[in-house]
Amino acid sequence: MSARRLVGLETEYGIIRPSMPRANATVLSAQIVDSYAQLVAESDSQVRGARWDYADESPLNDARGFTVDRDQAHPTQLTDVEPEVEGTVWTSESVALDGNDARVGSTLYQEKDSTDVVMNMVLGNGARLYVDHAHPEYSSPESTTPRAAVLWDQAGDEVMRRAMLNAARLGSGELLMYKNNTDNKSVSYGSHENYLVPRDVEFSSLVYGLTPFFVTRQIFCGAGRVGKGMLGQRKEFQISQRADFFEAEVGLETTVNRPIINTRDEPHSNWDKYRRLHVIIGDANLGQISTLLRVGTTNLVLSLIEAGAAPSMELADPVAALQQISHDPSLKSAVRLRDGRKLTAIEIQREYLNAAADYCQKYGHQDADTNEIITRWAQILDLLERDPLLAADQIDWIAKYKLITSFAQRHGLGMDDPRIGLMDLQWADLRQDKGLYYRLAARGAIQSIFSQEEINRAVTEPPEDTRAYLRGMTLQRYAPFVVAANWDALSFSVPGARRVSRIFLPEPLAGTRSDVGELFDAQLEINEFIEQLAQRA
């Protein structure tokens, strides 16, 4: 029983070009990734990159024991192929001058064929940066503690900021990015979590144990939204940006008929030993405390399920309960259980908290990470029960709610006023001098765990206690020889070699600094380095 577990977070970012509000979002996303690739190529820092290796992807395997036929799958499920952008990337609005560049107003646009654009890369901190359909996405490197998950998630925000600024410098025009989950025009994009779970844990146990928890954890990790319904047509504030987009309890889809429990069975590791629980029911958090609680409490609940100690409860209608809770910022609404009881989200979360605290006390599981999460979990529930506004300096949706409602009251505005809608969007702006979240944080109105200096280091440095260390350090030291990489493999091409050398990394907790640090310290030649890796694989 512990709050420690192998975790990785994924964030799809909203993106627009203000001068071209109808610009193709996939093209804009490609500009972001390619911009960062060029920044990496120009940099003297330890940031490096390599293209993504799709060979081990299997997105259509279902944990319920079957595989979906490709011709029956929704196109967005086919994440095992390189995304494509037709035509040129930099000149969609330009008036050609000499065939190589163009000027609109005072902005110079460089023409670049899409076949030369980097759309998918692995970074020197072990993360992945790529175009996921119509969004730029950052997938963090594997980490083992809730705090580390927060740190490398925050590093993703910094990567996107740097890419955004560099894209403008390169001549693609101003691009703005938002860490949010909906455009309020029927489209929602994800903030996913991935947790390593033993293969021998029955998937049905995960569904039973996690569903009430996932439905209710939004009270401390929701991002807040002005608008209800997929179109945001009812101009009222709700807790979660994603709640109204879920329609099923269990399923493989991620963009249509979204399920509370996703069944994708793609472990990116030893299939016989591990399962990767792919969690799609989460909001994109800017706040570090909300992310910490989102990851840490989920780790503890997974531990309870593995130990057979999770609370026994079932919601009568999980999808309806998810939306009912999200639509009530007072947190007073009670949802019905199958046994006839009606409990609030706070009461359901207390069931899980008490089970985790009791188990840890009984069996002496008291590492620092576990103690921190249990303590913070209890404190937050206490604050929410007294008055949700007391947690405005820690919880994303409450900070946003307080700011927006205070502004509306001061100026006599309703939630349907366009200025409120702009505040809702501006909250998630990644520009630190413009984003409302960042402006509050700069004033000390929102608690942080990590400084900007620590986040900057995580942009270039991988975690040291997972295989992300080997992946990231290999790109830092041997990038010219790495032709492709993914979560569980590195592929090398060495001059004079008859074929590509592919090193498999099926154990996520191997390849750590303690395992392979001496190989990098020794500054081996590439052939000897590959030979040493092959012997250890």
Backbone torsions as a table, in degrees:
resi	resn	phi	psi	omega
1	MET	NA	116.1	-177.4
2	SER	-160.7	155.3	171.5
3	ALA	-82.9	1.3	177.9
4	ARG	-93.0	136.6	-179.8
5	ARG	-172.1	152.3	176.7
6	LEU	-68.0	124.1	-174.4
7	VAL	-137.5	145.9	169.5
8	GLY	-141.6	140.2	-178.6
9	LEU	-113.1	145.6	178.4
10	GLU	-124.1	136.8	177.3
11	THR	-132.7	124.9	169.2
12	GLU	-95.6	128.1	-175.1
13	TYR	-101.8	143.3	170.2
14	GLY	-72.6	146.1	-176.5
15	ILE	-146.0	139.2	175.0
16	ILE	-144.3	158.1	167.0
17	ARG	-112.9	110.1	-174.3
18	PRO	-54.4	-35.8	-178.9
19	SER	-74.6	-13.6	-179.7
20	MET	-138.5	75.0	-174.1
21	PRO	-61.3	-18.4	179.6
22	ARG	-103.4	13.5	-179.5
23	ALA	-61.0	147.2	179.7
24	ASN	-63.7	119.9	-175.1
25	ALA	-65.8	-31.8	178.2
26	THR	-66.5	-38.9	176.2
27	VAL	-63.7	-44.6	178.8
28	LEU	-61.8	-40.8	179.3
29	SER	-63.3	-39.8	177.5
30	ALA	-63.3	-36.4	177.5
31	GLN	-62.0	-38.8	-179.6
32	ILE	-64.4	-49.3	-177.9
33	VAL	-65.7	-44.6	179.7
34	ASP	-64.9	-35.5	177.1
35	SER	-61.4	-43.4	-180.0
36	TYR	-69.1	-36.0	176.9
37	ALA	-60.8	-39.7	178.4
38	GLN	-70.9	-35.5	175.7
39	LEU	-61.8	-41.3	177.2
40	VAL	-62.2	-44.5	-177.7
41	ALA	-63.9	-31.9	-178.3
42	GLU	-85.8	-15.0	-168.9
43	SER	-80.4	147.2	172.5
44	ASP	-97.2	2.8	-179.7
45	SER	-79.1	-171.7	-178.1
46	GLN	-90.2	10.1	175.9
47	VAL	-71.4	132.6	175.0
48	ARG	-139.2	168.6	179.9
49	GLY	-147.4	159.2	175.5
50	ALA	-148.2	155.2	179.6
51	ARG	-71.5	157.5	-176.7
52	TRP	-82.1	142.4	179.0
53	ASP	-103.5	115.5	-176.2
54	TYR	-90.1	0.7	-169.5
55	ALA	-59.0	-31.2	-173.9
56	ASP	-101.3	9.2	-178.2
57	GLU	-75.9	139.6	178.5
58	SER	-147.7	67.1	-171.0
59	PRO	-73.8	-8.7	-175.6
60	LEU	-102.2	5.2	173.7
61	ASN	-76.3	130.0	-177.6
62	ASP	-107.5	134.3	-177.9
63	ALA	-63.2	-14.2	179.2
64	ARG	-83.9	3.2	169.8
65	GLY	107.0	20.7	178.7
66	PHE	-146.5	170.7	177.9
67	THR	-122.9	131.3	-179.9
68	VAL	-75.1	136.0	175.7
69	ASP	-65.5	140.8	-177.8
70	ARG	-60.0	-36.3	-178.3
71	ASP	-75.1	-8.6	177.1
72	GLN	-101.7	-10.3	-175.9
73	ALA	-81.5	149.8	172.6
74	HIS	-69.2	140.8	-177.5
75	PRO	-52.6	-32.4	-178.8
76	THR	-70.9	-12.8	177.6
77	GLN	-81.7	-13.5	-174.7
78	LEU	-87.1	71.7	-177.3
79	THR	-88.6	10.7	-178.4
80	ASP	-100.6	17.9	176.8
81	VAL	-132.6	152.1	179.7
82	GLU	-65.8	131.4	175.8
83	PRO	-65.7	155.4	-178.2
84	GLU	-124.2	144.0	172.5
85	VAL	-126.7	125.4	-177.8
86	GLU	-83.1	144.6	173.6
87	GLY	75.8	-151.7	-178.5
88	THR	-92.5	157.0	-176.1
89	VAL	-96.4	-32.0	-167.5
90	TRP	-101.3	-4.2	-166.9
91	THR	-128.7	32.9	-173.8
92	SER	-66.2	-20.2	-179.3
93	GLU	-120.7	3.6	-167.5
94	SER	-79.5	156.8	170.1
95	VAL	-105.3	115.9	-171.6
96	ALA	-64.2	140.2	174.9
97	LEU	-102.6	-64.4	-179.2
98	ASP	-127.3	16.7	179.4
99	GLY	92.1	-16.7	-178.3
100	ASN	-111.0	-23.7	178.4
101	ASP	-149.1	170.7	-178.9
102	ALA	-153.9	160.3	-178.5
103	ARG	-130.4	129.5	172.9
104	VAL	-119.2	114.3	-172.9
105	GLY	64.7	-122.7	179.9
106	SER	-105.5	8.1	-175.1
107	THR	-101.9	129.7	177.2
108	LEU	-92.6	128.6	179.9
109	TYR	-109.9	124.9	177.8
110	GLN	-89.1	135.5	177.8
111	GLU	-88.4	134.7	-179.6
112	LYS	-146.5	123.4	-179.6
113	ASP	-66.9	142.5	-174.9
114	SER	-62.4	-24.3	179.6
115	THR	-68.8	-17.1	179.7
116	ASP	-98.8	3.1	-174.8
117	VAL	-90.9	132.8	174.5
118	VAL	-80.8	120.9	-177.7
119	MET	-118.1	0.0	-174.1
120	ASN	-160.3	120.0	-176.5
121	MET	-150.1	155.9	173.4
122	VAL	-103.9	138.3	-173.4
123	LEU	-102.6	166.0	-178.8
124	GLY	-68.9	-11.0	173.8
125	ASN	-95.5	6.9	177.8
126	GLY	91.2	-0.4	-177.4
127	ALA	-87.1	172.9	174.9
128	ARG	-119.2	135.7	176.3
129	LEU	-125.9	125.7	-174.7
130	TYR	-161.7	172.1	175.3
131	VAL	-92.0	117.4	176.6
132	ASP	-108.5	90.1	-177.1
133	HIS	59.6	-106.0	-174.8
134	ALA	-103.9	20.4	-175.7
135	HIS	-141.5	144.3	166.3
136	PRO	-75.8	135.4	-177.8
137	GLU	-127.4	140.1	172.7
138	TYR	-115.5	124.0	174.8
139	SER	-110.3	118.0	-172.8
140	SER	-69.9	156.8	173.4
141	PRO	-67.1	157.8	179.1
142	GLU	-64.3	135.8	176.6
143	SER	-136.4	168.6	-172.3
144	THR	-119.6	-3.0	178.9
145	THR	-129.0	154.3	177.0
146	PRO	-57.8	-40.6	179.5
147	ARG	-62.8	-42.2	178.9
148	ALA	-64.9	-37.6	177.2
149	ALA	-60.2	-41.6	177.4
150	VAL	-63.2	-46.6	-175.3
151	LEU	-60.7	-48.5	-176.9
152	TRP	-78.0	-18.6	169.2
153	ASP	-70.5	-43.4	176.4
154	GLN	-63.0	-34.1	176.6
155	ALA	-61.0	-33.7	177.3
156	GLY	-62.6	-39.7	176.5
157	ASP	-61.4	-39.7	179.4
158	GLU	-68.7	-39.4	175.9
159	VAL	-57.4	-46.2	-178.9
160	MET	-65.5	-38.6	176.9
161	ARG	-60.6	-45.4	-179.5
162	ARG	-64.5	-40.1	178.6
163	ALA	-64.6	-40.7	-179.6
164	MET	-61.9	-46.4	179.9
165	LEU	-67.2	-38.9	-178.6
166	ASN	-70.6	-33.3	177.7
167	ALA	-60.7	-41.4	177.4
168	ALA	-65.4	-39.8	179.1
169	ARG	-63.1	-35.2	-177.9
170	LEU	-78.4	-8.1	174.8
171	GLY	103.8	14.9	-179.7
172	SER	-88.0	1.2	-177.0
173	GLY	86.8	170.1	-178.6
174	GLU	-70.7	126.6	173.7
175	LEU	-115.8	136.9	177.0
176	LEU	-116.5	140.0	-178.2
177	MET	-125.8	147.6	-175.5
178	TYR	-132.9	133.9	174.8
179	LYS	-94.6	81.4	179.1
180	ASN	-140.3	-168.5	-172.7
181	ASN	-132.4	1.3	178.8
182	THR	-157.6	151.7	174.4
183	ASP	-97.7	4.9	-177.8
184	ASN	60.0	23.7	176.7
185	LYS	-129.3	34.9	177.2
186	SER	89.0	-8.2	-176.8
187	VAL	-99.1	132.7	172.6
188	SER	-126.6	142.0	178.4
189	TYR	-128.0	155.1	-159.3
190	GLY	-95.0	160.3	166.4
191	SER	-131.8	97.1	-170.1
192	HIS	-101.0	155.3	177.0
193	GLU	-124.2	150.3	179.3
194	ASN	-133.1	126.3	-176.2
195	TYR	-125.1	133.2	177.5
196	LEU	-80.7	124.9	-176.8
197	VAL	-129.1	141.1	176.6
198	PRO	-58.6	138.8	-179.0
199	ARG	-61.9	-28.1	-175.6
200	ASP	-79.1	-1.9	173.3
201	VAL	-78.3	123.3	-178.9
202	GLU	-61.4	133.2	-178.8
203	PHE	-63.2	-33.3	178.0
204	SER	-62.4	-31.5	177.0
205	SER	-68.2	-36.3	176.9
206	LEU	-65.3	-43.6	179.3
207	VAL	-61.0	-47.9	-177.2
208	TYR	-64.5	-44.0	-175.2
209	GLY	-77.8	-29.2	-173.3
210	LEU	-91.8	-28.1	-171.2
211	THR	-57.1	-53.5	178.5
212	PRO	-61.7	-34.3	179.6
213	PHE	-66.0	-48.5	-179.6
214	PHE	-63.2	-38.1	-179.2
215	VAL	-63.3	-32.5	-171.9
216	THR	-104.8	-15.2	-175.9
217	ARG	-68.7	-12.5	178.7
218	GLN	-57.8	-20.6	-177.7
219	ILE	-66.4	-17.9	173.5
220	PHE	-122.6	-2.2	177.0
221	CYS	-132.5	12.6	172.0
222	GLY	-70.5	153.0	-178.9
223	ALA	-99.1	-11.3	178.2
224	GLY	82.2	141.3	-177.7
225	ARG	-151.9	137.8	170.4
226	VAL	-93.6	107.9	-177.3
227	GLY	131.6	138.8	176.3
228	LYS	-123.8	146.5	-173.5
229	GLY	91.9	160.4	-178.1
230	MET	-60.2	-30.9	179.7
231	LEU	-91.4	-0.7	-176.8
232	GLY	62.9	27.8	-171.5
233	GLN	-69.5	-28.7	176.6
234	ARG	-93.0	111.8	-172.7
235	LYS	-82.3	75.7	176.5
236	GLU	-133.3	156.2	-178.5
237	PHE	-84.5	138.6	172.6
238	GLN	-134.0	165.5	-171.0
239	ILE	-72.9	-44.7	-172.1
240	SER	-111.7	141.1	174.4
241	GLN	-78.3	-22.7	-172.4
242	ARG	-100.2	-17.7	-168.4
243	ALA	-55.1	-42.3	-175.2
244	ASP	-72.4	-6.4	-178.0
245	PHE	-99.3	4.4	179.7
246	PHE	-99.8	136.1	-173.0
247	GLU	-129.9	-6.3	-175.6
248	ALA	-140.2	162.2	178.6
249	GLU	-85.9	-43.0	-175.7
250	VAL	-141.0	137.2	177.4
251	GLY	176.6	172.0	-176.2
252	LEU	-92.4	-20.6	-174.0
253	GLU	-69.7	159.1	176.2
254	THR	-129.7	-15.6	-177.1
255	THR	-121.1	-18.4	175.5
256	VAL	-130.5	148.2	-179.2
257	ASN	46.3	49.9	-171.9
258	ARG	-60.6	133.3	179.4
259	PRO	-100.6	152.8	174.4
260	ILE	-65.6	-40.7	175.9
261	ILE	-111.9	117.7	179.4
262	ASN	-89.0	141.0	-172.4
263	THR	-105.7	11.7	-179.5
264	ARG	-58.1	129.2	-179.3
265	ASP	-115.1	81.5	-176.3
266	GLU	-137.9	84.6	-167.3
267	PRO	-72.1	-21.2	-173.6
268	HIS	53.5	37.0	-178.0
269	SER	-170.0	-168.1	180.0
270	ASN	-59.9	110.0	-174.1
271	TRP	-62.8	-38.5	-177.0
272	ASP	-68.7	-24.5	-173.6
273	LYS	-100.6	-34.0	-169.0
274	TYR	-126.1	155.6	166.3
275	ARG	-123.9	139.4	172.7
276	ARG	-100.4	110.9	176.6
277	LEU	-78.6	113.9	-176.6
278	HIS	-97.2	109.3	-173.7
279	VAL	-103.2	120.3	-177.8
280	ILE	-109.8	-3.5	-176.1
281	ILE	-95.4	67.4	178.4
282	GLY	-147.2	153.0	175.6
283	ASP	-92.4	158.6	175.7
284	ALA	-82.0	112.0	-177.1
285	ASN	-94.3	131.2	168.3
286	LEU	-84.0	-34.6	-177.4
287	GLY	-74.9	138.8	-176.2
288	GLN	-74.6	-32.5	-179.5
289	ILE	-70.4	-42.1	177.9
290	SER	-60.1	-43.0	178.3
291	THR	-65.3	-42.0	179.2
292	LEU	-58.3	-46.8	-179.9
293	LEU	-68.4	-38.8	179.3
294	ARG	-57.5	-47.6	-178.2
295	VAL	-75.7	-48.6	-173.6
296	GLY	-63.7	-43.6	179.6
297	THR	-68.2	-36.8	177.5
298	THR	-64.1	-41.3	175.9
299	ASN	-57.0	-44.0	-179.1
300	LEU	-67.2	-39.7	179.2
301	VAL	-66.4	-38.3	175.2
302	LEU	-61.7	-39.7	177.1
303	SER	-63.4	-39.5	176.9
304	LEU	-61.7	-43.5	179.9
305	ILE	-63.3	-44.2	179.9
306	GLU	-63.1	-30.6	-179.6
307	ALA	-88.9	-1.4	-177.6
308	GLY	69.5	28.1	-174.4
309	ALA	-120.6	14.8	-179.7
310	ALA	-72.7	149.9	176.9
311	PRO	-57.3	145.1	179.9
312	SER	-98.7	103.1	177.9
313	MET	-158.2	150.9	177.3
314	GLU	-135.3	134.6	175.5
315	LEU	-78.6	140.7	179.6
316	ALA	-64.4	-40.1	179.6
317	ASP	-144.5	90.7	-174.0
318	PRO	-59.1	-41.3	-178.2
319	VAL	-65.4	-45.2	178.3
320	ALA	-64.1	-38.4	179.2
321	ALA	-65.2	-40.2	177.9
322	LEU	-55.5	-46.8	-177.0
323	GLN	-76.7	-35.1	177.6
324	GLN	-61.4	-44.2	179.5
325	ILE	-66.4	-44.4	-178.6
326	SER	-62.2	-32.4	-175.4
327	HIS	-80.9	1.3	-176.3
328	ASP	-125.7	86.6	179.4
329	PRO	-63.6	-13.2	176.8
330	SER	-74.3	-17.5	-179.4
331	LEU	65.2	20.8	-179.8
332	LYS	-91.0	-18.5	-174.3
333	SER	-66.3	134.9	178.5
334	ALA	-108.2	138.0	-179.8
335	VAL	-108.1	152.6	-173.7
336	ARG	-86.8	136.8	173.8
337	LEU	-97.6	163.9	-179.5
338	ARG	-64.1	-25.9	-179.9
339	ASP	-84.0	5.1	177.0
340	GLY	97.3	-16.5	178.5
341	ARG	-68.1	156.7	172.8
342	LYS	-124.8	121.8	-177.2
343	LEU	-127.4	148.6	172.9
344	THR	-79.3	166.7	177.0
345	ALA	-61.2	-37.8	178.5
346	ILE	-62.9	-43.6	-179.7
347	GLU	-64.5	-39.0	178.2
348	ILE	-67.5	-42.1	177.5
349	GLN	-63.1	-34.9	177.6
350	ARG	-64.8	-33.1	176.4
351	GLU	-59.5	-44.8	179.4
352	TYR	-70.4	-43.2	178.2
353	LEU	-59.0	-48.2	-178.3
354	ASN	-62.9	-39.6	178.4
355	ALA	-62.6	-43.0	-180.0
356	ALA	-67.7	-45.2	-179.0
357	ALA	-63.6	-43.1	-179.9
358	ASP	-64.0	-42.6	-179.1
359	TYR	-64.5	-44.5	-179.5
360	CYS	-64.0	-40.2	179.2
361	GLN	-67.7	-41.0	-177.5
362	LYS	-64.5	-39.6	-173.9
363	TYR	-107.8	6.9	173.3
364	GLY	72.1	29.8	177.5
365	HIS	-87.4	98.9	-172.0
366	GLN	-137.5	43.1	174.9
367	ASP	-69.6	163.2	-172.4
368	ALA	-61.1	-39.9	-178.5
369	ASP	-66.2	-43.1	179.7
370	THR	-64.8	-44.0	178.8
371	ASN	-61.3	-41.1	-179.6
372	GLU	-62.9	-45.8	-177.5
373	ILE	-66.1	-43.6	179.5
374	ILE	-62.6	-41.7	179.5
375	THR	-65.0	-48.0	-180.0
376	ARG	-64.9	-40.0	179.2
377	TRP	-58.0	-49.2	-179.5
378	ALA	-63.7	-43.9	-178.6
379	GLN	-63.4	-42.0	-179.6
380	ILE	-65.7	-43.5	179.2
381	LEU	-62.7	-37.6	177.0
382	ASP	-62.4	-45.0	179.4
383	LEU	-64.0	-44.9	-179.3
384	LEU	-62.3	-35.5	-180.0
385	GLU	-70.1	-37.2	179.1
386	ARG	-72.8	-52.6	-179.3
387	ASP	-171.0	114.2	-177.9
388	PRO	-51.9	-32.8	-178.0
389	LEU	-63.7	-18.4	177.3
390	LEU	-66.9	-18.0	-179.5
391	ALA	-101.9	18.3	-176.1
392	ALA	-65.5	-21.1	179.3
393	ASP	-88.9	3.8	-178.2
394	GLN	-128.1	-33.3	-169.7
395	ILE	-109.4	129.0	-172.8
396	ASP	-54.6	-55.6	-172.2
397	TRP	-64.3	-31.5	-177.9
398	ILE	-74.7	-40.2	176.2
399	ALA	-60.9	-43.2	179.5
400	LYS	-66.3	-44.1	179.4
401	TYR	-60.4	-45.1	-179.5
402	LYS	-62.8	-44.3	-179.0
403	LEU	-63.7	-48.0	-175.2
404	ILE	-69.0	-45.8	-178.1
405	THR	-67.9	-34.9	177.2
406	SER	-64.3	-43.4	178.4
407	PHE	-63.1	-44.1	-179.3
408	ALA	-62.8	-41.8	-179.4
409	GLN	-67.6	-40.6	-180.0
410	ARG	-61.7	-36.6	-174.1
411	HIS	-105.4	5.9	178.2
412	GLY	64.0	40.8	-176.6
413	LEU	-104.6	150.5	170.8
414	GLY	-92.3	166.4	179.5
415	MET	-66.3	-13.7	179.4
416	ASP	-89.2	0.8	178.5
417	ASP	-70.0	134.4	-178.8
418	PRO	-55.7	-29.5	179.7
419	ARG	-66.2	-32.2	177.2
420	ILE	-69.3	-40.5	176.5
421	GLY	-61.7	-38.4	177.8
422	LEU	-66.9	-37.5	177.3
423	MET	-63.7	-38.9	178.9
424	ASP	-58.7	-43.2	178.7
425	LEU	-73.7	-43.4	-175.4
426	GLN	-65.5	-23.3	175.7
427	TRP	-55.2	-39.5	-171.7
428	ALA	-93.9	2.0	-179.5
429	ASP	-60.5	127.9	-177.8
430	LEU	-75.1	-11.7	177.8
431	ARG	-70.6	121.5	-173.2
432	GLN	-70.0	-19.5	177.3
433	ASP	-92.8	-5.9	-177.9
434	LYS	-119.6	-36.9	-176.6
435	GLY	-62.2	131.4	-176.7
436	LEU	-66.3	-34.5	175.7
437	TYR	-59.9	-47.9	-176.1
438	TYR	-66.6	-33.7	179.3
439	ARG	-68.7	-38.0	174.9
440	LEU	-65.4	-45.3	-178.9
441	ALA	-61.3	-38.1	179.9
442	ALA	-64.9	-26.6	178.0
443	ARG	-86.7	0.7	-179.7
444	GLY	80.7	14.3	-178.3
445	ALA	-83.2	-9.9	178.3
446	ILE	-130.6	131.0	-178.9
447	GLN	-70.8	144.8	175.3
448	SER	-126.0	158.8	176.2
449	ILE	-104.2	-39.2	-174.0
450	PHE	-116.9	146.3	175.9
451	SER	-82.3	166.2	177.1
452	GLN	-63.7	-33.2	178.4
453	GLU	-63.8	-41.4	178.3
454	GLU	-66.4	-38.8	178.4
455	ILE	-65.2	-41.6	178.5
456	ASN	-60.6	-38.8	178.0
457	ARG	-65.0	-37.4	-179.6
458	ALA	-69.3	-17.6	174.7
459	VAL	-65.3	-32.4	-175.3
460	THR	-111.1	-18.6	-174.9
461	GLU	-110.9	134.1	178.7
462	PRO	-83.7	160.8	169.0
463	PRO	-58.2	149.7	-174.6
464	GLU	-97.7	-6.8	-171.9
465	ASP	-115.0	20.9	174.0
466	THR	-140.7	177.7	178.8
467	ARG	-66.8	-11.9	174.7
468	ALA	-58.2	-28.8	178.3
469	TYR	-63.7	-47.4	179.2
470	LEU	-63.3	-45.2	-179.1
471	ARG	-61.4	-50.2	-177.1
472	GLY	-66.6	-44.8	-178.3
473	MET	-68.2	-33.0	176.0
474	THR	-62.4	-40.9	178.0
475	LEU	-68.9	-31.9	177.7
476	GLN	-70.1	-37.8	-172.8
477	ARG	-98.6	-31.5	-171.7
478	TYR	-129.0	28.2	-175.3
479	ALA	-52.5	-40.5	-178.0
480	PRO	-60.5	-20.3	-176.9
481	PHE	-101.5	-5.2	-178.7
482	VAL	-92.0	109.3	-177.7
483	VAL	-88.2	-21.7	178.7
484	ALA	-165.7	157.5	177.7
485	ALA	-154.7	157.2	169.8
486	ASN	-149.8	-166.1	-176.5
487	TRP	-63.2	-35.4	-173.3
488	ASP	-123.3	25.6	176.3
489	ALA	-161.4	150.9	172.0
490	LEU	-128.6	133.3	-179.5
491	SER	-118.6	130.2	-175.6
492	PHE	-117.7	140.9	171.0
493	SER	-122.8	117.8	-175.5
494	VAL	-115.2	132.1	178.0
495	PRO	-52.0	131.3	179.5
496	GLY	91.9	-16.5	179.1
497	ALA	-75.9	145.6	-176.0
498	ARG	-78.0	-20.2	-178.7
499	ARG	-155.4	167.0	177.0
500	VAL	-70.6	138.1	175.9
501	SER	-97.0	122.9	-178.3
502	ARG	-115.9	119.7	-179.0
503	ILE	-104.5	121.1	180.0
504	PHE	-85.3	144.2	-179.2
505	LEU	-128.2	69.2	-173.6
506	PRO	-76.6	-14.3	-178.2
507	GLU	-104.4	107.5	-176.1
508	PRO	-63.4	-22.2	-178.0
509	LEU	-98.0	11.4	171.9
510	ALA	-105.4	173.3	-178.0
511	GLY	74.1	23.9	-179.5
512	THR	-82.1	175.5	177.2
513	ARG	-61.0	-39.5	-179.8
514	SER	-68.9	-26.2	179.8
515	ASP	-79.9	-45.7	-168.7
516	VAL	-127.5	5.8	-177.8
517	GLY	-56.9	-35.8	-177.6
518	GLU	-67.4	-25.6	177.9
519	LEU	-65.0	-39.7	178.5
520	PHE	-75.9	-36.0	177.1
521	ASP	-62.3	-32.8	-177.3
522	ALA	-76.5	-12.5	179.3
523	GLN	51.1	55.4	-177.9
524	LEU	-70.2	153.1	169.0
525	GLU	-66.7	155.6	-171.1
526	ILE	-59.5	-40.5	-179.1
527	ASN	-64.1	-41.4	178.9
528	GLU	-69.0	-37.0	178.1
529	PHE	-61.8	-46.2	178.9
530	ILE	-62.9	-40.9	179.2
531	GLU	-62.0	-42.0	178.9
532	GLN	-65.2	-41.3	178.5
533	LEU	-63.6	-44.0	-179.0
534	ALA	-60.7	-36.2	179.3
535	GLN	-69.0	-28.4	-177.3
536	ARG	-92.1	-16.9	-175.3
537	ALA	-68.8	NA	NA
